[in-house]
Amino acid sequence: MEIHTSIVIDAPAFSVWNLLTDLASYSRWNPFITRIKGELKQGGRLDMEMKLEKVIAIDPVVQDVQLERQISWLDKSTGNLFVAEHRLEIQTLAHDRVTFFQIASFTGPIVSLVEEKLETGFRRGLEEMNSALKKVAEQSWMGSTGQPVLAGKN
């Protein structure tokens, strides 16, 4: 089973990337991944909490990190009964505009038992995260004046 979401963000890839890789800030802006710690490098282990019907803790392993393009991790905390892969992708549309994608793939024999809850709850979480990322990325890029914020200038 796969869930795909996307949103267009009026900010450059580096700005969106900086927000996604600033793990300590997730609790301030992200309604879905409410806590995340660890190293964003291939093979690194993450410690995170996701808010679904209740808060769940997972410790996925980072599969791939491509600068300003992609982060993916894999959670096998229940063995092969339920395996979840989550990819965050940034696709540049213009200098100051990107499409942000989230793809969540679920495999294993118990997926069919929770498929409906995943489809509604997990999709809602991804979409809430997309909207929050769009808001914070566009605000940080445009600043309060409606003009792009340049490094070292306010």
N, CA, C and O atoms as a GROMACS GRO file, in nm:
protein
  616
    1MET      N    1   0.084  -0.118   0.000
    1MET     CA    2   0.000   0.000   0.000
    1MET      C    3   0.088   0.124   0.000
    1MET      O    4   0.189   0.130   0.070
    2GLU      N    5   0.050   0.224  -0.080
    2GLU     CA    6   0.125   0.350  -0.085
    2GLU      C    7   0.030   0.468  -0.070
    2GLU      O    8  -0.084   0.465  -0.116
    3ILE      N    9   0.080   0.570  -0.004
    3ILE     CA   10   0.008   0.696   0.008
    3ILE      C   11   0.099   0.804  -0.048
    3ILE      O   12   0.215   0.817  -0.007
    4HIS      N   13   0.048   0.882  -0.142
    4HIS     CA   14   0.123   0.992  -0.204
    4HIS      C   15   0.054   1.124  -0.171
    4HIS      O   16  -0.068   1.135  -0.183
    5THR      N   17   0.131   1.222  -0.130
    5THR     CA   18   0.079   1.357  -0.112
    5THR      C   19   0.179   1.454  -0.173
    5THR      O   20   0.297   1.423  -0.186
    6SER      N   21   0.130   1.573  -0.208
    6SER     CA   22   0.220   1.676  -0.260
    6SER      C   23   0.159   1.813  -0.237
    6SER      O   24   0.038   1.828  -0.217
    7ILE      N   25   0.247   1.913  -0.239
    7ILE     CA   26   0.203   2.052  -0.224
    7ILE      C   27   0.307   2.140  -0.292
    7ILE      O   28   0.426   2.112  -0.287
    8VAL      N   29   0.262   2.247  -0.356
    8VAL     CA   30   0.352   2.344  -0.417
    8VAL      C   31   0.386   2.448  -0.311
    8VAL      O   32   0.297   2.501  -0.243
    9ILE      N   33   0.515   2.478  -0.297
    9ILE     CA   34   0.563   2.573  -0.198
    9ILE      C   35   0.638   2.684  -0.269
    9ILE      O   36   0.729   2.658  -0.348
   10ASP      N   37   0.600   2.808  -0.242
   10ASP     CA   38   0.666   2.924  -0.302
   10ASP      C   39   0.787   2.965  -0.219
   10ASP      O   40   0.788   3.067  -0.151
   11ALA      N   41   0.888   2.881  -0.228
   11ALA     CA   42   1.018   2.904  -0.163
   11ALA      C   43   1.120   2.815  -0.236
   11ALA      O   44   1.081   2.714  -0.294
   12PRO      N   45   1.246   2.851  -0.234
   12PRO     CA   46   1.347   2.771  -0.304
   12PRO      C   47   1.376   2.639  -0.232
   12PRO      O   48   1.348   2.624  -0.113
   13ALA      N   49   1.431   2.545  -0.306
   13ALA     CA   50   1.462   2.412  -0.252
   13ALA      C   51   1.549   2.421  -0.128
   13ALA      O   52   1.525   2.349  -0.031
   14PHE      N   53   1.651   2.507  -0.128
   14PHE     CA   54   1.740   2.513  -0.012
   14PHE      C   55   1.666   2.557   0.113
   14PHE      O   56   1.698   2.512   0.223
   15SER      N   57   1.566   2.644   0.098
   15SER     CA   58   1.490   2.692   0.213
   15SER      C   59   1.403   2.580   0.272
   15SER      O   60   1.396   2.563   0.393
   16VAL      N   61   1.337   2.504   0.185
   16VAL     CA   62   1.256   2.390   0.228
   16VAL      C   63   1.347   2.283   0.290
   16VAL      O   64   1.315   2.226   0.394
   17TRP      N   65   1.459   2.257   0.225
   17TRP     CA   66   1.556   2.159   0.275
   17TRP      C   67   1.605   2.195   0.415
   17TRP      O   68   1.612   2.109   0.503
   18ASN      N   69   1.637   2.322   0.435
   18ASN     CA   70   1.685   2.365   0.567
   18ASN      C   71   1.582   2.338   0.676
   18ASN      O   72   1.619   2.300   0.787
   19LEU      N   73   1.456   2.358   0.646
   19LEU     CA   74   1.351   2.329   0.745
   19LEU      C   75   1.341   2.178   0.771
   19LEU      O   76   1.328   2.136   0.885
   20LEU      N   77   1.347   2.099   0.664
   20LEU     CA   78   1.335   1.954   0.679
   20LEU      C   79   1.453   1.892   0.754
   20LEU      O   80   1.438   1.791   0.822
   21THR      N   81   1.568   1.952   0.742
   21THR     CA   82   1.687   1.894   0.806
   21THR      C   83   1.716   1.954   0.944
   21THR      O   84   1.806   1.908   1.014
   22ASP      N   85   1.642   2.056   0.983
   22ASP     CA   86   1.654   2.113   1.118
   22ASP      C   87   1.561   2.034   1.210
   22ASP      O   88   1.452   2.079   1.245
   23LEU      N   89   1.607   1.915   1.249
   23LEU     CA   90   1.523   1.824   1.325
   23LEU      C   91   1.475   1.885   1.456
   23LEU      O   92   1.363   1.858   1.499
   24ALA      N   93   1.557   1.965   1.520
   24ALA     CA   94   1.520   2.024   1.648
   24ALA      C   95   1.400   2.117   1.638
   24ALA      O   96   1.332   2.141   1.738
   25SER      N   97   1.372   2.170   1.519
   25SER     CA   98   1.260   2.264   1.503
   25SER      C   99   1.126   2.197   1.474
   25SER      O  100   1.023   2.264   1.476
   26TYR      N  101   1.125   2.067   1.447
   26TYR     CA  102   1.000   2.000   1.410
   26TYR      C  103   0.889   2.024   1.511
   26TYR      O  104   0.774   2.045   1.471
   27SER      N  105   0.919   2.021   1.639
   27SER     CA  106   0.815   2.038   1.741
   27SER      C  107   0.750   2.176   1.734
   27SER      O  108   0.638   2.194   1.784
   28ARG      N  109   0.817   2.273   1.672
   28ARG     CA  110   0.761   2.408   1.662
   28ARG      C  111   0.666   2.424   1.544
   28ARG      O  112   0.575   2.507   1.549
   29TRP      N  113   0.684   2.346   1.438
   29TRP     CA  114   0.601   2.370   1.321
   29TRP      C  115   0.528   2.246   1.268
   29TRP      O  116   0.432   2.260   1.193
   30ASN      N  117   0.571   2.127   1.306
   30ASN     CA  118   0.518   2.006   1.242
   30ASN      C  119   0.410   1.939   1.329
   30ASN      O  120   0.440   1.891   1.438
   31PRO      N  121   0.285   1.937   1.281
   31PRO     CA  122   0.178   1.875   1.359
   31PRO      C  123   0.176   1.722   1.349
   31PRO      O  124   0.103   1.657   1.425
   32PHE      N  125   0.254   1.664   1.259
   32PHE     CA  126   0.253   1.519   1.235
   32PHE      C  127   0.374   1.451   1.298
   32PHE      O  128   0.358   1.361   1.380
   33ILE      N  129   0.493   1.493   1.261
   33ILE     CA  130   0.615   1.441   1.324
   33ILE      C  131   0.649   1.542   1.433
   33ILE      O  132   0.712   1.645   1.408
   34THR      N  133   0.608   1.509   1.554
   34THR     CA  134   0.615   1.606   1.663
   34THR      C  135   0.749   1.607   1.734
   34THR      O  136   0.781   1.702   1.807
   35ARG      N  137   0.829   1.503   1.713
   35ARG     CA  138   0.964   1.498   1.770
   35ARG      C  139   1.049   1.408   1.683
   35ARG      O  140   1.006   1.300   1.641
   36ILE      N  141   1.171   1.454   1.655
   36ILE     CA  142   1.264   1.373   1.576
   36ILE      C  143   1.407   1.409   1.616
   36ILE      O  144   1.444   1.526   1.623
   37LYS      N  145   1.485   1.307   1.642
   37LYS     CA  146   1.626   1.324   1.677
   37LYS      C  147   1.705   1.219   1.600
   37LYS      O  148   1.651   1.117   1.558
   38GLY      N  149   1.832   1.246   1.582
   38GLY     CA  150   1.920   1.151   1.515
   38GLY      C  151   2.002   1.218   1.408
   38GLY      O  152   2.003   1.341   1.395
   39GLU      N  153   2.072   1.135   1.331
   39GLU     CA  154   2.157   1.186   1.224
   39GLU      C  155   2.096   1.154   1.088
   39GLU      O  156   2.060   1.040   1.060
   40LEU      N  157   2.085   1.256   1.006
   40LEU     CA  158   2.034   1.238   0.871
   40LEU      C  159   2.148   1.197   0.779
   40LEU      O  160   2.196   1.276   0.698
   41LYS      N  161   2.189   1.073   0.793
   41LYS     CA  162   2.290   1.016   0.704
   41LYS      C  163   2.251   0.870   0.681
   41LYS      O  164   2.187   0.808   0.766
   42GLN      N  165   2.290   0.817   0.568
   42GLN     CA  166   2.255   0.680   0.534
   42GLN      C  167   2.300   0.586   0.646
   42GLN      O  168   2.416   0.589   0.688
   43GLY      N  169   2.207   0.504   0.694
   43GLY     CA  170   2.235   0.411   0.802
   43GLY      C  171   2.213   0.469   0.941
   43GLY      O  172   2.217   0.396   1.040
   44GLY      N  173   2.189   0.599   0.949
   44GLY     CA  174   2.164   0.663   1.078
   44GLY      C  175   2.028   0.623   1.134
   44GLY      O  176   1.932   0.602   1.059
   45ARG      N  177   2.020   0.614   1.264
   45ARG     CA  178   1.893   0.580   1.329
   45ARG      C  179   1.827   0.707   1.380
   45ARG      O  180   1.892   0.794   1.439
   46LEU      N  181   1.697   0.716   1.357
   46LEU     CA  182   1.620   0.830   1.405
   46LEU      C  183   1.532   0.786   1.521
   46LEU      O  184   1.492   0.670   1.530
   47ASP      N  185   1.504   0.878   1.608
   47ASP     CA  186   1.413   0.855   1.720
   47ASP      C  187   1.302   0.959   1.701
   47ASP      O  188   1.326   1.079   1.711
   48MET      N  189   1.180   0.912   1.673
   48MET     CA  190   1.075   1.008   1.641
   48MET      C  191   0.940   0.969   1.699
   48MET      O  192   0.915   0.854   1.734
   49GLU      N  193   0.855   1.070   1.709
   49GLU     CA  194   0.717   1.050   1.748
   49GLU      C  195   0.629   1.109   1.640
   49GLU      O  196   0.654   1.219   1.590
   50MET      N  197   0.525   1.033   1.604
   50MET     CA  198   0.428   1.077   1.504
   50MET      C  199   0.291   1.079   1.569
   50MET      O  200   0.256   0.990   1.646
   51LYS      N  201   0.214   1.182   1.536
   51LYS     CA  202   0.081   1.195   1.593
   51LYS      C  203  -0.022   1.142   1.494
   51LYS      O  204  -0.050   1.204   1.391
   52LEU      N  205  -0.078   1.028   1.526
   52LEU     CA  206  -0.189   0.972   1.450
   52LEU      C  207  -0.312   0.983   1.541
   52LEU      O  208  -0.340   1.091   1.592
   53GLU      N  209  -0.385   0.875   1.561
   53GLU     CA  210  -0.494   0.879   1.660
   53GLU      C  211  -0.435   0.900   1.799
   53GLU      O  212  -0.497   0.963   1.885
   54LYS      N  213  -0.316   0.848   1.818
   54LYS     CA  214  -0.239   0.870   1.940
   54LYS      C  215  -0.095   0.890   1.895
   54LYS      O  216  -0.062   0.865   1.779
   55VAL      N  217  -0.011   0.933   1.985
   55VAL     CA  218   0.130   0.952   1.951
   55VAL      C  219   0.198   0.816   1.953
   55VAL      O  220   0.188   0.741   2.049
   56ILE      N  221   0.269   0.786   1.842
   56ILE     CA  222   0.345   0.661   1.836
   56ILE      C  223   0.493   0.694   1.823
   56ILE      O  224   0.532   0.791   1.757
   57ALA      N  225   0.574   0.612   1.886
   57ALA     CA  226   0.719   0.628   1.879
   57ALA      C  227   0.775   0.524   1.784
   57ALA      O  228   0.738   0.407   1.790
   58ILE      N  229   0.864   0.567   1.697
   58ILE     CA  230   0.932   0.475   1.605
   58ILE      C  231   1.079   0.511   1.601
   58ILE      O  232   1.119   0.621   1.638
   59ASP      N  233   1.160   0.416   1.555
   59ASP     CA  234   1.304   0.442   1.542
   59ASP      C  235   1.353   0.389   1.407
   59ASP      O  236   1.423   0.288   1.400
   60PRO      N  237   1.314   0.459   1.300
   60PRO     CA  238   1.353   0.415   1.166
   60PRO      C  239   1.501   0.437   1.137
   60PRO      O  240   1.571   0.510   1.207
   61VAL      N  241   1.546   0.370   1.030
   61VAL     CA  242   1.684   0.384   0.982
   61VAL      C  243   1.681   0.465   0.852
   61VAL      O  244   1.601   0.437   0.763
   62VAL      N  245   1.768   0.564   0.844
   62VAL     CA  246   1.777   0.648   0.724
   62VAL      C  247   1.829   0.563   0.609
   62VAL      O  248   1.932   0.497   0.620
   63GLN      N  249   1.756   0.566   0.498
   63GLN     CA  250   1.793   0.489   0.379
   63GLN      C  251   1.871   0.573   0.278
   63GLN      O  252   1.964   0.525   0.214
   64ASP      N  253   1.830   0.700   0.265
   64ASP     CA  254   1.889   0.783   0.160
   64ASP      C  255   1.876   0.930   0.198
   64ASP      O  256   1.774   0.973   0.252
   65VAL      N  257   1.979   1.007   0.169
   65VAL     CA  258   1.977   1.152   0.184
   65VAL      C  259   2.045   1.210   0.062
   65VAL      O  260   2.162   1.183   0.035
   66GLN      N  261   1.971   1.291  -0.013
   66GLN     CA  262   2.026   1.360  -0.131
   66GLN      C  263   2.002   1.509  -0.111
   66GLN      O  264   1.888   1.555  -0.106
   67LEU      N  265   2.109   1.584  -0.099
   67LEU     CA  266   2.104   1.726  -0.069
   67LEU      C  267   1.998   1.800  -0.150
   67LEU      O  268   1.997   1.794  -0.273
   68GLU      N  269   1.909   1.869  -0.079
   68GLU     CA  270   1.802   1.950  -0.137
   68GLU      C  271   1.709   1.872  -0.229
   68GLU      O  272   1.638   1.931  -0.311
   69ARG      N  273   1.709   1.737  -0.217
   69ARG     CA  274   1.623   1.656  -0.305
   69ARG      C  275   1.540   1.552  -0.231
   69ARG      O  276   1.420   1.541  -0.256
   70GLN      N  277   1.602   1.476  -0.140
   70GLN     CA  278   1.529   1.363  -0.084
   70GLN      C  279   1.585   1.316   0.049
   70GLN      O  280   1.706   1.319   0.073
   71ILE      N  281   1.494   1.271   0.135
   71ILE     CA  282   1.528   1.201   0.259
   71ILE      C  283   1.433   1.082   0.265
   71ILE      O  284   1.313   1.097   0.240
   72SER      N  285   1.485   0.965   0.297
   72SER     CA  286   1.395   0.851   0.316
   72SER      C  287   1.442   0.769   0.436
   72SER      O  288   1.562   0.762   0.465
   73TRP      N  289   1.345   0.708   0.504
   73TRP     CA  290   1.377   0.620   0.615
   73TRP      C  291   1.285   0.500   0.614
   73TRP      O  292   1.178   0.502   0.553
   74LEU      N  293   1.329   0.396   0.682
   74LEU     CA  294   1.258   0.267   0.686
   74LEU      C  295   1.240   0.225   0.830
   74LEU      O  296   1.335   0.224   0.908
   75ASP      N  297   1.117   0.190   0.866
   75ASP     CA  298   1.087   0.143   1.001
   75ASP      C  299   1.045  -0.003   0.996
   75ASP      O  300   0.946  -0.038   0.932
   76LYS      N  301   1.122  -0.086   1.065
   76LYS     CA  302   1.092  -0.229   1.076
   76LYS      C  303   1.084  -0.269   1.223
   76LYS      O  304   1.124  -0.379   1.261
   77SER      N  305   1.030  -0.177   1.307
   77SER     CA  306   1.030  -0.203   1.451
   77SER      C  307   0.941  -0.321   1.491
   77SER      O  308   0.954  -0.373   1.601
   78THR      N  309   0.852  -0.363   1.402
   78THR     CA  310   0.772  -0.482   1.429
   78THR      C  311   0.821  -0.600   1.346
   78THR      O  312   0.745  -0.693   1.316
   79GLY      N  313   0.947  -0.596   1.308
   79GLY     CA  314   1.000  -0.702   1.222
   79GLY      C  315   0.942  -0.686   1.083
   79GLY      O  316   0.925  -0.574   1.035
   80ASN      N  317   0.913  -0.798   1.017
   80ASN     CA  318   0.856  -0.792   0.883
   80ASN      C  319   0.703  -0.794   0.883
   80ASN      O  320   0.641  -0.799   0.776
   81LEU      N  321   0.642  -0.790   1.002
   81LEU     CA  322   0.495  -0.788   1.010
   81LEU      C  323   0.438  -0.658   0.953
   81LEU      O  324   0.332  -0.658   0.890
   82PHE      N  325   0.509  -0.550   0.977
   82PHE     CA  326   0.465  -0.418   0.931
   82PHE      C  327   0.590  -0.335   0.904
   82PHE      O  328   0.662  -0.298   0.996
   83VAL      N  329   0.613  -0.308   0.778
   83VAL     CA  330   0.731  -0.232   0.736
   83VAL      C  331   0.682  -0.102   0.672
   83VAL      O  332   0.596  -0.103   0.584
   84ALA      N  333   0.736   0.009   0.718
   84ALA     CA  334   0.696   0.140   0.665
   84ALA      C  335   0.818   0.213   0.611
   84ALA      O  336   0.919   0.227   0.680
   85GLU      N  337   0.807   0.260   0.488
   85GLU     CA  338   0.910   0.345   0.428
   85GLU      C  339   0.847   0.482   0.404
   85GLU      O  340   0.734   0.491   0.355
   86HIS      N  341   0.920   0.587   0.438
   86HIS     CA  342   0.869   0.724   0.424
   86HIS      C  343   0.973   0.804   0.348
   86HIS      O  344   1.090   0.810   0.387
   87ARG      N  345   0.930   0.866   0.237
   87ARG     CA  346   1.019   0.949   0.156
   87ARG      C  347   0.967   1.092   0.153
   87ARG      O  348   0.848   1.116   0.134
   88LEU      N  349   1.058   1.185   0.172
   88LEU     CA  350   1.031   1.327   0.157
   88LEU      C  351   1.110   1.372   0.035
   88LEU      O  352   1.232   1.355   0.030
   89GLU      N  353   1.043   1.429  -0.063
   89GLU     CA  354   1.111   1.469  -0.187
   89GLU      C  355   1.081   1.613  -0.221
   89GLU      O  356   0.970   1.662  -0.201
   90ILE      N  357   1.182   1.681  -0.272
   90ILE     CA  358   1.169   1.820  -0.317
   90ILE      C  359   1.200   1.822  -0.466
   90ILE      O  360   1.306   1.776  -0.509
   91GLN      N  361   1.108   1.874  -0.544
   91GLN     CA  362   1.129   1.888  -0.689
   91GLN      C  363   1.123   2.037  -0.723
   91GLN      O  364   1.020   2.102  -0.702
   92THR      N  365   1.232   2.089  -0.776
   92THR     CA  366   1.239   2.231  -0.810
   92THR      C  367   1.155   2.260  -0.934
   92THR      O  368   1.167   2.192  -1.037
   93LEU      N  369   1.070   2.362  -0.923
   93LEU     CA  370   0.989   2.407  -1.037
   93LEU      C  371   1.047   2.535  -1.096
   93LEU      O  372   1.046   2.555  -1.218
   94ALA      N  373   1.098   2.622  -1.010
   94ALA     CA  374   1.161   2.749  -1.048
   94ALA      C  375   1.257   2.784  -0.935
   94ALA      O  376   1.263   2.713  -0.834
   95HIS      N  377   1.330   2.892  -0.950
   95HIS     CA  378   1.428   2.932  -0.846
   95HIS      C  379   1.364   2.937  -0.707
   95HIS      O  380   1.424   2.894  -0.609
   96ASP      N  381   1.242   2.990  -0.700
   96ASP     CA  382   1.178   3.010  -0.570
   96ASP      C  383   1.045   2.936  -0.558
   96ASP      O  384   0.952   2.984  -0.494
   97ARG      N  385   1.037   2.819  -0.622
   97ARG     CA  386   0.914   2.739  -0.618
   97ARG      C  387   0.949   2.592  -0.633
   97ARG      O  388   1.025   2.553  -0.720
   98VAL      N  389   0.890   2.510  -0.544
   98VAL     CA  390   0.913   2.365  -0.547
   98VAL      C  391   0.780   2.292  -0.528
   98VAL      O  392   0.682   2.348  -0.481
   99THR      N  393   0.782   2.164  -0.564
   99THR     CA  394   0.676   2.074  -0.522
   99THR      C  395   0.738   1.983  -0.417
   99THR      O  396   0.845   1.925  -0.439
  100PHE      N  397   0.670   1.971  -0.304
  100PHE     CA  398   0.713   1.883  -0.196
  100PHE      C  399   0.624   1.761  -0.198
  100PHE      O  400   0.501   1.771  -0.193
  101PHE      N  401   0.688   1.644  -0.205
  101PHE     CA  402   0.615   1.516  -0.208
  101PHE      C  403   0.645   1.438  -0.081
  101PHE      O  404   0.756   1.445  -0.027
  102GLN      N  405   0.546   1.364  -0.035
  102GLN     CA  406   0.568   1.263   0.068
  102GLN      C  407   0.508   1.134   0.015
  102GLN      O  408   0.394   1.131  -0.032
  103ILE      N  409   0.585   1.028   0.022
  103ILE     CA  410   0.540   0.896  -0.022
  103ILE      C  411   0.563   0.801   0.095
  103ILE      O  412   0.675   0.786   0.143
  104ALA      N  413   0.456   0.739   0.138
  104ALA     CA  414   0.464   0.642   0.246
  104ALA      C  415   0.421   0.506   0.190
  104ALA      O  416   0.312   0.493   0.134
  105SER      N  417   0.508   0.406   0.205
  105SER     CA  418   0.480   0.271   0.156
  105SER      C  419   0.475   0.176   0.275
  105SER      O  420   0.560   0.182   0.364
  106PHE      N  421   0.376   0.091   0.275
  106PHE     CA  422   0.357  -0.004   0.385
  106PHE      C  423   0.348  -0.145   0.328
  106PHE      O  424   0.271  -0.170   0.235
  107THR      N  425   0.426  -0.235   0.385
  107THR     CA  426   0.421  -0.376   0.345
  107THR      C  427   0.420  -0.463   0.470
  107THR      O  428   0.449  -0.418   0.580
  108GLY      N  429   0.386  -0.590   0.449
  108GLY     CA  430   0.383  -0.686   0.558
  108GLY      C  431   0.244  -0.744   0.576
  108GLY      O  432   0.145  -0.686   0.531
  109PRO      N  433   0.236  -0.858   0.641
  109PRO     CA  434   0.109  -0.929   0.651
  109PRO      C  435   0.000  -0.858   0.732
  109PRO      O  436  -0.118  -0.889   0.714
  110ILE      N  437   0.035  -0.765   0.822
  110ILE     CA  438  -0.072  -0.700   0.898
  110ILE      C  439  -0.118  -0.567   0.838
  110ILE      O  440  -0.206  -0.502   0.894
  111VAL      N  441  -0.059  -0.526   0.728
  111VAL     CA  442  -0.099  -0.400   0.664
  111VAL      C  443  -0.247  -0.403   0.629
  111VAL      O  444  -0.317  -0.304   0.649
  112SER      N  445  -0.295  -0.514   0.576
  112SER     CA  446  -0.436  -0.522   0.534
  112SER      C  447  -0.531  -0.502   0.651
  112SER      O  448  -0.645  -0.459   0.631
  113LEU      N  449  -0.487  -0.533   0.772
  113LEU     CA  450  -0.572  -0.518   0.890
  113LEU      C  451  -0.588  -0.371   0.931
  113LEU      O  452  -0.687  -0.335   0.996
  114VAL      N  453  -0.493  -0.288   0.894
  114VAL     CA  454  -0.497  -0.147   0.934
  114VAL      C  455  -0.499  -0.052   0.814
  114VAL      O  456  -0.478   0.069   0.828
  115GLU      N  457  -0.523  -0.107   0.697
  115GLU     CA  458  -0.516  -0.028   0.573
  115GLU      C  459  -0.609   0.093   0.575
  115GLU      O  460  -0.568   0.203   0.536
  116GLU      N  461  -0.731   0.076   0.620
  116GLU     CA  462  -0.827   0.186   0.621
  116GLU      C  463  -0.782   0.298   0.715
  116GLU      O  464  -0.792   0.416   0.682
  117LYS      N  465  -0.733   0.260   0.833
  117LYS     CA  466  -0.683   0.361   0.929
  117LYS      C  467  -0.561   0.433   0.874
  117LYS      O  468  -0.546   0.553   0.893
  118LEU      N  469  -0.474   0.359   0.805
  118LEU     CA  470  -0.356   0.422   0.745
  118LEU      C  471  -0.399   0.520   0.637
  118LEU      O  472  -0.349   0.632   0.629
  119GLU      N  473  -0.492   0.477   0.554
  119GLU     CA  474  -0.537   0.561   0.442
  119GLU      C  475  -0.594   0.694   0.493
  119GLU      O  476  -0.567   0.799   0.434
  120THR      N  477  -0.670   0.690   0.599
  120THR     CA  478  -0.729   0.814   0.648
  120THR      C  479  -0.635   0.888   0.744
  120THR      O  480  -0.605   1.005   0.723
  121GLY      N  481  -0.590   0.822   0.848
  121GLY     CA  482  -0.509   0.887   0.952
  121GLY      C  483  -0.371   0.928   0.905
  121GLY      O  484  -0.329   1.041   0.929
  122PHE      N  485  -0.300   0.838   0.839
  122PHE     CA  486  -0.165   0.869   0.794
  122PHE      C  487  -0.169   0.975   0.684
  122PHE      O  488  -0.089   1.068   0.684
  123ARG      N  489  -0.264   0.959   0.592
  123ARG     CA  490  -0.277   1.060   0.484
  123ARG      C  491  -0.306   1.198   0.545
  123ARG      O  492  -0.246   1.298   0.504
  124ARG      N  493  -0.396   1.204   0.641
  124ARG     CA  494  -0.428   1.332   0.706
  124ARG      C  495  -0.302   1.391   0.771
  124ARG      O  496  -0.277   1.511   0.760
  125GLY      N  497  -0.222   1.308   0.838
  125GLY     CA  498  -0.098   1.355   0.900
  125GLY      C  499   0.000   1.411   0.797
  125GLY      O  500   0.060   1.516   0.819
  126LEU      N  501   0.016   1.340   0.685
  126LEU     CA  502   0.105   1.387   0.579
  126LEU      C  503   0.058   1.521   0.523
  126LEU      O  504   0.138   1.612   0.502
  127GLU      N  505  -0.073   1.531   0.499
  127GLU     CA  506  -0.127   1.655   0.443
  127GLU      C  507  -0.116   1.772   0.540
  127GLU      O  508  -0.090   1.885   0.499
  128GLU      N  509  -0.135   1.744   0.670
  128GLU     CA  510  -0.117   1.850   0.770
  128GLU      C  511   0.029   1.895   0.775
  128GLU      O  512   0.057   2.014   0.788
  129MET      N  513   0.122   1.799   0.765
  129MET     CA  514   0.263   1.833   0.762
  129MET      C  515   0.295   1.915   0.638
  129MET      O  516   0.369   2.014   0.646
  130ASN      N  517   0.241   1.876   0.522
  130ASN     CA  518   0.264   1.951   0.398
  130ASN      C  519   0.220   2.096   0.414
  130ASN      O  520   0.294   2.188   0.379
  131SER      N  521   0.099   2.116   0.466
  131SER     CA  522   0.046   2.252   0.483
  131SER      C  523   0.130   2.334   0.580
  131SER      O  524   0.156   2.452   0.555
  132ALA      N  525   0.172   2.272   0.688
  132ALA     CA  526   0.255   2.343   0.787
  132ALA      C  527   0.391   2.378   0.728
  132ALA      O  528   0.442   2.488   0.751
  133LEU      N  529   0.451   2.285   0.653
  133LEU     CA  530   0.580   2.312   0.589
  133LEU      C  531   0.566   2.426   0.489
  133LEU      O  532   0.652   2.515   0.485
  134LYS      N  533   0.461   2.425   0.409
  134LYS     CA  534   0.437   2.533   0.313
  134LYS      C  535   0.430   2.668   0.384
  134LYS      O  536   0.492   2.765   0.342
  135LYS      N  537   0.353   2.672   0.491
  135LYS     CA  538   0.335   2.797   0.563
  135LYS      C  539   0.467   2.849   0.620
  135LYS      O  540   0.501   2.966   0.600
  136VAL      N  541   0.540   2.764   0.690
  136VAL     CA  542   0.664   2.810   0.753
  136VAL      C  543   0.772   2.838   0.649
  136VAL      O  544   0.850   2.932   0.666
  137ALA      N  545   0.778   2.761   0.543
  137ALA     CA  546   0.878   2.785   0.437
  137ALA      C  547   0.852   2.916   0.366
  137ALA      O  548   0.944   2.994   0.342
  138GLU      N  549   0.726   2.942   0.332
  138GLU     CA  550   0.693   3.065   0.262
  138GLU      C  551   0.711   3.187   0.353
  138GLU      O  552   0.757   3.291   0.307
  139GLN      N  553   0.676   3.174   0.480
  139GLN     CA  554   0.695   3.285   0.573
  139GLN      C  555   0.843   3.315   0.592
  139GLN      O  556   0.884   3.431   0.594
  140SER      N  557   0.924   3.209   0.607
  140SER     CA  558   1.067   3.234   0.629
  140SER      C  559   1.134   3.286   0.503
  140SER      O  560   1.228   3.365   0.512
  141TRP      N  561   1.087   3.246   0.386
  141TRP     CA  562   1.146   3.293   0.261
  141TRP      C  563   1.103   3.437   0.231
  141TRP      O  564   1.186   3.520   0.193
  142MET      N  565   0.976   3.467   0.248
  142MET     CA  566   0.925   3.598   0.213
  142MET      C  567   0.936   3.699   0.326
  142MET      O  568   0.934   3.820   0.302
  143GLY      N  569   0.946   3.652   0.449
  143GLY     CA  570   0.951   3.746   0.561
  143GLY      C  571   0.820   3.823   0.574
  143GLY      O  572   0.726   3.796   0.500
  144SER      N  573   0.814   3.913   0.663
  144SER     CA  574   0.690   3.988   0.686
  144SER      C  575   0.667   4.096   0.582
  144SER      O  576   0.556   4.149   0.573
  145THR      N  577   0.768   4.130   0.503
  145THR     CA  578   0.754   4.238   0.404
  145THR      C  579   0.702   4.188   0.270
  145THR      O  580   0.670   4.268   0.182
  146GLY      N  581   0.693   4.057   0.252
  146GLY     CA  582   0.652   4.005   0.124
  146GLY      C  583   0.764   3.997   0.023
  146GLY      O  584   0.743   3.964  -0.093
  147GLN      N  585   0.886   4.028   0.068
  147GLN     CA  586   1.004   4.021  -0.017
  147GLN      C  587   1.094   3.908   0.031
  147GLN      O  588   1.099   3.882   0.152
  148PRO      N  589   1.164   3.840  -0.058
  148PRO     CA  590   1.256   3.735  -0.014
  148PRO      C  591   1.355   3.788   0.090
  148PRO      O  592   1.407   3.900   0.078
  149VAL      N  593   1.380   3.707   0.190
  149VAL     CA  594   1.475   3.742   0.296
  149VAL      C  595   1.614   3.696   0.250
  149VAL      O  596   1.636   3.578   0.226
  150LEU      N  597   1.706   3.789   0.239
  150LEU     CA  598   1.842   3.757   0.197
  150LEU      C  599   1.927   3.732   0.321
  150LEU      O  600   1.907   3.794   0.425
  151ALA      N  601   2.020   3.641   0.309
  151ALA     CA  602   2.108   3.608   0.421
  151ALA      C  603   2.176   3.734   0.474
  151ALA      O  604   2.234   3.811   0.397
  152GLY      N  605   2.168   3.754   0.605
  152GLY     CA  606   2.234   3.867   0.667
  152GLY      C  607   2.158   3.997   0.661
  152GLY      O  608   2.206   4.098   0.711
  153LYS      N  609   2.038   3.996   0.598
  153LYS     CA  610   1.958   4.119   0.589
  153LYS      C  611   1.817   4.090   0.639
  153LYS      O  612   1.763   3.982   0.615
  154ASN      N  613   1.759   4.188   0.710
  154ASN     CA  614   1.621   4.172   0.758
  154ASN      C  615   1.535   4.286   0.709
  154ASN      O  616   1.416   4.290   0.739
   0.00000   0.00000   0.00000
